[in-house]
Amino acid sequence: MKIVILDGYTENPGDLSWGELEKLGELTVYDRTPFENTGEIIRRIGDAEIVITNKTPITRETMDSCTNIKYIGMLATGYNVVDYKAAKEKGIPLCNIPSYGTDAVGQFAIALLLEICHHIGHHDQAVHDGRWEQNQDWCFWDYPLMELAGKTMGIIGYGRIGQSTGRIAQALGMNVLACDAYKNAELESAACHYADLDELLSGSDVIALHCPLFPETEGIINRDSIAKMKDGVIILNNSRGPLIVEKDLADALTSGKVYAAGLDVVSTEPIRGDNPLLNAPNCIITPHISWASKESRQRLMDIAVDNVKAFLAGKPQNVVNN
């Protein structure tokens, strides 16, 4: 059984092991495969039966050319890079990795928020630059410092990750407004209840995005929705970049309508130099790393191995194209 991993580097830059997959077949791992070069993707897959990808696209053309493919596995939860309809037509199960980074992503959302509230990185650098040593007072700060207790966090998308963020927010003394198509009454309390989108937009001091990217959620943060928000709102997004109309958010940051934004994702990744958010004030941008703790990546690796084992046993799991 030949196994090919098309883009393994971000999952395993060297601190994990592919050993468990090596036990299951003849394994070839490519750190990266050019996304735009279908011919090279086809060449690298060759006659492999098992193909594993993270962001490298697998199109109908690729599947037509690589007729030995029996299984496609994701090294991610999202699977939009694979033509899943074509895979289904050909009887190829497409299996993803659910729920591996729930705690890591929730923690990162709060990390973005705390950095906005305290600008810890900036003040640390100021101390190392000698500014505290030279200061005539015993302390100083360059930005307003913000306490979160008593404020309201609106969370758009209250699945596992949204709930993780919500639990931490409540532990910090915040109230939570949750917006989700599926409501679980057991999650409601004095500090947390469900709200429709307009109530969330108007009632939140902080808005966190944890919803999937669907046609109905693309651009959910835009000029019109921002106008419904409180003046000085904080927006967090470590879900999917296209949930935000970036020019509209940049304009709102410039005007002060939005006080700050903490983003781990953007519409095109890697980010392009002409992205309007790069020059927007009070906008923290990190390079899509919410998911990337070693613990999270190890869980991803373990589930990827279990997915392949289940397929080889004739009982594929986590199939998204049934």
Secondary structure, DSSP 8 states (H G I E B T S, - for coil): -EEEES--TTT-SSSS--HHHHTTSEEEE-S---TT-HHHHHHHHTT-SEEEESSS-B-HHHHHH-TT--EEEESSS--TTB-HHHHHHTT--EE---SSSHHHHHHHHHHHHHHHHH-HHHHHHHHHTTTTTT-SSS---SS-----TT-EEEEE--SHHHHHHHHHHHHTT-EEEEE-SS--GGG-BTTEEE--HHHHHHH-SEEEE-----TTTTT-BSHHHHHTS-TTEEEEE-S-GGGB-HHHHHHHHHHTSEEEEEES--SSSS--TT-GGGGSTTEEE--S-TT--HHHHHHHHHHHHHHHHHHHTT---SBS--
